Amino acid sequence: MARRFIFTTGTSLLGNFIKKYYDPPNIAEGVFDNRFPREIDILHTPSVRWDGFRAFHYPEMQMDKGIAWNMINTWSTIQARESYQTAEVDSLSFLPVDPENDEVILLASNTPPGLFCALVNANLMTQHGTPVSIWEDVLQEHSQFPIVDWDPENEISWRPIANPLANPAIVLTINQLDPNKKTTFENQALGNLVRSVSLLILHAMDHNMEPHVIFTGGYKATIPFLTLVCSWMGNITMWSLYEDSKEILRIPVPKANLDSRIYRMIAGKLALEMKQDDPYYALFSRWTSKANYTQLSSMDPADQPFFVNHPQPNQPVQLSPMGKAFAEVLRAQLGSAYFKEELKSILSNE
C-alpha cells in the first residue's frame, strides 16, 4: 500500500544556515528578513510581480531567472554538497519509504521563511527534475498556484537521501499559521490546520493510501491538536526524530471513541451553518436545539473540554479550541466514504 507522509515543516534550515555561514549571526538575520517577503511573493503571482521586482531589484537578471528559484537551488546545493541535512530530510531517510509510490506533503506556515524552507525540503526529498506544487487550500485539486519547475540550468544532480521520491511533492501553506500572532493563531490557524490535515488523511484513506504524520520539524505549538486529529481519525501513525538520533520514533495513536453526545452537540452546531439543501442537513438539524440550549453543567465532565461556557437557557453553546478542532474533523469526515456510514449510525440513534 502506498503511503502519504504529511510533514510539519520548521524554519531551522534558516537558523542552521545562519549559524554555519555567518559570524555574527545577526548580520544575516536582517538580510533574510528584508529579502524573503519580496522573493517569496514572486512564487504566488510570478507573471504579475516578477517584471516589477526584477526591474527594481535585479535589472541585470533575465526574466526567467527568478531570484527565489536561484536561492532555493543554491541552498539545496550547499545542503547536498556538505551532507548537511534538515530535520525533515533526516526524518524521511529513516522512514519506510517506497520511492516509486509514496508521496510527501509538507505543511508550511503562513510566513515567507516557512514557505521557503518547505520548498527547499521538498526539492531535497524528490528525484532530479521532479516538480513541486504549491497549494494554498487543500480542497484545490487543481491548485491556482504555479507548479514549481526547477531551473534546468541549476538543477541538482545529487540528493542527500538514498532513495528520493519519484512523485511530485506538495507544499501546502496553512492560512494564518503564525504562532507570533496569538489571536489569529488560536481563532483561525488551528482550525485551518486541523481541517487541512483531516482532509489529507481522509483523502489518503479513500484512495487506499496509508497516512502518516511526521512532526519532527517546527509546529511545536500545534502538536497536541495534530495528535487529537490522528486519534479522532483512528490508528494513524505519527513519527518524530529526536535531535541527532539515528532512529526515528514511531508513535501509534489509537482511535479515540468519543461519546455520541459530543458528535450530536457539534453536529447541531454545524447544522446552523448548513444550507437546507445540504445532504446532511436533515440528519444534523435534529440536534440544533441541543447545540443551542443545552445546559452543559448537567453533562458528563468528560464533555467539558469541548466547550467554553455553561449557557443559560436560550443561550448558544460555544465551542472551545478543542471543540472547534473536532468540528473541523467532523466536517471533513462528511465527504469521506470511509466514515460516512459510521457517522450516520452515530447521529441517527438516540
C-alpha positions as CSV (number, residue, x, y, z in Angstrom):
1,M,0.0,0.0,0.0
2,A,1.3,3.4,-0.9
3,R,2.0,5.9,1.9
4,R,1.3,9.6,2.2
5,F,3.8,11.3,4.5
6,I,2.5,14.5,5.9
7,F,5.4,16.6,7.3
8,T,5.3,19.6,9.6
9,T,8.0,22.0,8.4
10,G,10.0,24.3,10.5
11,T,12.5,27.0,9.7
12,S,15.6,25.6,11.4
13,L,17.1,25.4,7.9
14,L,17.5,29.2,8.1
15,G,18.8,29.2,11.6
16,N,21.3,26.5,10.9
17,F,22.4,28.2,7.7
18,I,23.0,31.5,9.6
19,K,25.0,29.8,12.4
20,K,27.1,27.9,9.9
21,Y,27.9,30.6,7.4
22,Y,27.6,34.0,9.2
23,D,29.5,35.4,12.1
24,P,28.0,37.1,13.9
25,P,24.6,35.6,13.1
26,N,22.7,38.8,13.4
27,I,24.4,40.1,10.2
28,A,22.4,37.6,8.2
29,E,19.1,37.9,10.0
30,G,18.4,41.4,8.8
31,V,19.3,40.3,5.2
32,F,16.8,37.4,5.3
33,D,14.1,39.5,7.0
34,N,14.3,42.1,4.2
35,R,14.6,39.7,1.3
36,F,12.2,36.8,1.9
37,P,8.9,38.7,1.8
38,R,9.8,40.1,-1.6
39,E,11.2,37.0,-3.1
40,I,8.6,34.5,-1.9
41,D,5.9,36.9,-3.0
42,I,7.0,36.1,-6.6
43,L,6.0,32.5,-6.1
44,H,2.4,33.3,-5.7
45,T,1.8,35.5,-8.8
46,P,5.1,35.4,-10.8
47,S,3.7,36.7,-14.1
48,V,2.3,39.8,-12.4
49,R,5.0,40.5,-9.9
50,W,8.3,39.4,-11.5
51,D,8.7,42.2,-14.0
52,G,8.5,44.9,-11.4
53,F,10.6,43.1,-8.9
54,R,13.3,42.3,-11.4
55,A,13.4,45.9,-12.8
56,F,13.7,47.4,-9.4
57,H,16.0,45.0,-7.6
58,Y,17.8,42.9,-10.2
59,P,17.7,44.7,-13.6
60,E,20.6,42.6,-14.9
61,M,18.8,39.3,-14.4
62,Q,17.0,37.5,-17.2
63,M,13.2,37.3,-16.8
64,D,13.3,33.5,-16.5
65,K,15.9,33.5,-13.7
66,G,13.7,34.1,-10.7
67,I,15.9,35.0,-7.7
68,A,13.8,32.8,-5.4
69,W,14.5,29.8,-7.6
70,N,18.2,30.6,-7.6
71,M,18.3,31.0,-3.9
72,I,16.5,27.7,-3.3
73,N,18.7,25.8,-5.8
74,T,21.8,27.4,-4.3
75,W,20.9,26.5,-0.7
76,S,19.9,23.0,-1.8
77,T,23.3,22.6,-3.5
78,I,25.0,23.7,-0.3
79,Q,22.9,21.2,1.7
80,A,23.8,18.4,-0.7
81,R,27.5,19.2,-1.1
82,E,28.1,19.2,2.7
83,S,25.6,16.4,3.5
84,Y,24.1,18.9,5.9
85,Q,20.5,17.6,6.2
86,T,17.5,19.3,7.6
87,A,15.3,17.7,10.3
88,E,12.7,16.9,7.7
89,V,15.1,15.3,5.3
90,D,16.7,13.4,8.1
91,S,13.3,12.1,9.1
92,L,12.4,10.9,5.6
93,S,15.7,9.0,5.4
94,F,14.7,6.9,8.4
95,L,11.1,6.2,7.3
96,P,10.0,3.0,5.5
97,V,9.7,4.7,2.1
98,D,8.8,3.2,-1.3
99,P,10.4,5.9,-3.5
100,E,8.3,4.9,-6.6
101,N,4.8,5.0,-5.0
102,D,4.9,7.1,-1.8
103,E,4.3,10.8,-1.7
104,V,5.2,13.7,0.6
105,I,3.2,16.7,1.6
106,L,4.9,19.5,3.5
107,L,2.9,21.8,5.7
108,A,4.2,25.4,5.6
109,S,3.5,28.2,8.0
110,N,1.9,31.3,6.5
111,T,5.2,33.2,6.6
112,P,7.8,33.7,3.8
113,P,10.6,31.9,5.7
114,G,8.2,29.0,6.3
115,L,7.3,28.6,2.7
116,F,10.9,29.0,1.6
117,C,12.1,26.2,4.0
118,A,9.3,23.9,2.8
119,L,10.3,24.4,-0.8
120,V,13.9,23.6,-0.1
121,N,12.9,20.5,1.8
122,A,10.6,19.4,-1.0
123,N,13.4,19.8,-3.5
124,L,15.8,17.7,-1.4
125,M,13.2,14.9,-0.9
126,T,12.4,14.3,-4.6
127,Q,14.1,13.0,-7.6
128,H,16.1,15.1,-10.0
129,G,13.8,17.3,-12.1
130,T,10.6,16.4,-10.1
131,P,8.2,19.4,-9.9
132,V,6.8,20.8,-6.6
133,S,3.2,22.1,-6.3
134,I,2.3,24.9,-4.0
135,W,-1.2,24.7,-2.7
136,E,-2.9,27.3,-0.5
137,D,-6.1,25.3,0.0
138,V,-6.2,21.5,0.5
139,L,-9.5,21.5,-1.4
140,Q,-8.0,22.8,-4.6
141,E,-7.4,19.6,-6.5
142,H,-6.1,21.8,-9.3
143,S,-4.1,24.5,-7.5
144,Q,-4.4,28.0,-8.7
145,F,-0.7,28.5,-7.7
146,P,2.1,27.7,-10.1
147,I,3.8,24.4,-10.3
148,V,7.5,25.0,-9.5
149,D,9.7,23.6,-12.2
150,W,13.3,24.0,-11.1
151,D,15.5,25.9,-13.5
152,P,17.2,23.1,-15.5
153,E,20.5,25.0,-15.6
154,N,20.6,25.0,-11.8
155,E,19.1,21.6,-11.0
156,I,20.9,19.4,-8.5
157,S,22.2,16.1,-9.7
158,W,22.7,14.6,-6.2
159,R,20.4,14.2,-3.2
160,P,21.3,13.7,0.5
161,I,18.8,10.8,0.8
162,A,19.5,7.4,-0.8
163,N,16.0,7.0,-2.3
164,P,14.4,10.3,-3.3
165,L,10.8,10.2,-4.2
166,A,9.5,10.0,-7.8
167,N,6.1,11.5,-7.2
168,P,5.8,15.3,-7.2
169,A,6.0,16.9,-3.7
170,I,3.2,19.2,-2.5
171,V,3.8,22.3,-0.3
172,L,0.6,23.3,1.5
173,T,0.5,26.7,3.2
174,I,-1.7,26.8,6.2
175,N,-3.6,30.1,6.3
176,Q,-2.9,32.4,9.3
177,L,-0.5,29.8,10.8
178,D,1.9,32.2,12.5
179,P,2.5,31.4,16.3
180,N,3.7,35.0,16.8
181,K,0.1,36.2,16.2
182,K,-1.9,34.8,19.1
183,T,-5.4,35.8,18.2
184,T,-5.4,34.6,14.6
185,F,-3.4,31.5,15.6
186,E,-6.0,30.4,18.1
187,N,-9.1,31.5,16.3
188,Q,-8.2,30.7,12.7
189,A,-4.9,28.9,12.2
190,L,-5.6,25.9,14.4
191,G,-8.9,25.3,12.6
192,N,-7.3,25.7,9.2
193,L,-4.5,23.2,10.2
194,V,-6.9,20.6,11.6
195,R,-9.2,20.9,8.6
196,S,-6.3,20.5,6.2
197,V,-4.7,17.5,7.9
198,S,-8.1,15.9,8.4
199,L,-8.8,16.2,4.6
200,L,-5.3,14.9,3.7
201,I,-5.7,11.9,5.9
202,L,-9.3,11.2,4.7
203,H,-8.3,11.6,1.0
204,A,-5.5,9.1,1.6
205,M,-7.8,6.6,3.3
206,D,-10.4,6.9,0.5
207,H,-7.7,6.2,-2.1
208,N,-6.2,3.2,-0.4
209,M,-3.2,5.1,0.9
210,E,-1.7,4.8,4.3
211,P,-1.4,8.3,6.0
212,H,1.5,9.1,8.3
213,V,2.2,12.3,10.2
214,I,5.8,13.4,10.9
215,F,6.2,16.2,13.4
216,T,10.0,16.5,13.6
217,G,10.1,19.9,12.1
218,G,8.5,23.0,13.7
219,Y,4.9,23.3,14.6
220,K,5.6,22.6,18.3
221,A,2.5,24.7,19.4
222,T,0.3,22.5,17.3
223,I,1.4,19.0,18.2
224,P,-1.4,18.5,20.8
225,F,-4.0,19.2,18.1
226,L,-2.2,17.1,15.5
227,T,-2.3,14.2,17.9
228,L,-6.0,14.8,18.5
229,V,-6.7,14.7,14.8
230,C,-4.8,11.4,14.4
231,S,-6.7,10.0,17.4
232,W,-10.1,11.0,16.1
233,M,-9.3,9.6,12.7
234,G,-8.2,6.4,14.3
235,N,-4.9,4.4,14.2
236,I,-2.8,7.0,12.4
237,T,0.9,6.6,13.0
238,M,2.9,9.6,14.0
239,W,6.7,9.9,13.7
240,S,9.4,12.1,15.2
241,L,13.2,12.2,15.0
242,Y,14.8,13.4,18.2
243,E,17.7,15.8,17.6
244,D,20.8,13.8,16.4
245,S,19.3,10.3,17.0
246,K,19.9,7.7,14.3
247,E,16.5,6.1,14.8
248,I,13.1,7.7,14.3
249,L,10.4,7.3,16.9
250,R,7.2,5.5,15.8
251,I,4.2,6.7,17.8
252,P,1.0,4.8,17.1
253,V,-2.1,6.8,18.0
254,P,-5.1,4.6,18.9
255,K,-8.6,5.7,17.9
256,A,-10.5,7.8,20.5
257,N,-14.0,6.6,21.0
258,L,-15.9,9.8,21.8
259,D,-19.3,9.7,23.4
260,S,-22.1,10.1,20.8
261,R,-23.2,13.2,22.8
262,I,-20.1,15.0,21.5
263,Y,-20.9,14.1,17.9
264,R,-24.5,15.3,18.3
265,M,-23.7,18.6,20.0
266,I,-21.2,19.5,17.4
267,A,-23.3,18.2,14.6
268,G,-26.0,20.6,15.8
269,K,-23.5,23.5,15.6
270,L,-22.5,22.5,12.1
271,A,-26.2,22.4,11.0
272,L,-26.6,26.0,11.9
273,E,-24.1,26.8,9.2
274,M,-25.5,24.4,6.6
275,K,-27.9,25.2,3.8
276,Q,-31.2,23.3,3.8
277,D,-30.3,21.5,0.6
278,D,-27.2,20.1,2.1
279,P,-27.4,16.3,2.1
280,Y,-26.6,16.2,5.8
281,Y,-28.9,19.0,6.9
282,A,-31.8,16.8,7.9
283,L,-29.6,14.4,9.9
284,F,-27.7,17.2,11.7
285,S,-30.6,19.7,12.2
286,R,-32.3,17.4,14.7
287,W,-29.6,18.3,17.1
288,T,-29.6,22.0,16.7
289,S,-31.7,22.7,19.8
290,K,-29.3,20.7,21.8
291,A,-26.4,22.8,20.4
292,N,-28.2,26.0,21.2
293,Y,-29.8,25.5,24.5
294,T,-28.1,22.6,26.4
295,Q,-27.2,23.2,30.0
296,L,-23.6,22.0,29.9
297,S,-23.5,21.8,33.7
298,S,-25.7,18.8,33.5
299,M,-23.4,17.0,31.1
300,D,-20.7,14.5,31.7
301,P,-17.4,16.2,32.9
302,A,-15.6,14.4,30.1
303,D,-17.5,16.6,27.6
304,Q,-16.4,19.9,29.2
305,P,-13.1,20.3,27.2
306,F,-15.1,20.7,24.0
307,F,-17.0,23.7,25.3
308,V,-16.1,27.1,26.8
309,N,-19.2,28.2,28.6
310,H,-22.2,27.0,30.6
311,P,-25.0,28.8,28.9
312,Q,-28.3,29.7,30.5
313,P,-31.5,28.6,28.7
314,N,-31.8,30.2,25.2
315,Q,-28.1,30.9,25.1
316,P,-25.9,29.2,22.5
317,V,-23.2,26.7,23.3
318,Q,-19.7,27.9,22.4
319,L,-17.0,25.5,21.3
320,S,-13.5,25.6,22.9
321,P,-10.5,25.3,20.6
322,M,-10.7,21.5,21.1
323,G,-14.4,21.6,20.2
324,K,-13.7,23.7,17.1
325,A,-10.9,21.2,16.1
326,F,-13.3,18.3,16.4
327,A,-15.9,20.2,14.4
328,E,-13.4,20.6,11.6
329,V,-12.6,16.9,11.7
330,L,-16.3,16.0,11.6
331,R,-16.8,18.5,8.7
332,A,-14.0,16.8,6.8
333,Q,-15.4,13.3,7.5
334,L,-18.7,14.2,5.9
335,G,-17.3,13.9,2.5
336,S,-15.4,10.6,3.2
337,A,-16.7,7.2,2.1
338,Y,-14.5,5.8,4.9
339,F,-16.5,7.4,7.7
340,K,-19.9,8.0,6.1
341,E,-21.8,5.0,7.5
342,E,-20.2,5.3,10.9
343,L,-21.4,8.9,11.2
344,K,-24.9,8.1,10.0
345,S,-25.1,5.4,12.6
346,I,-23.9,7.7,15.5
347,L,-26.2,10.6,14.6
348,S,-29.3,8.6,13.7
349,N,-29.5,6.7,17.0
350,E,-31.0,8.3,20.1
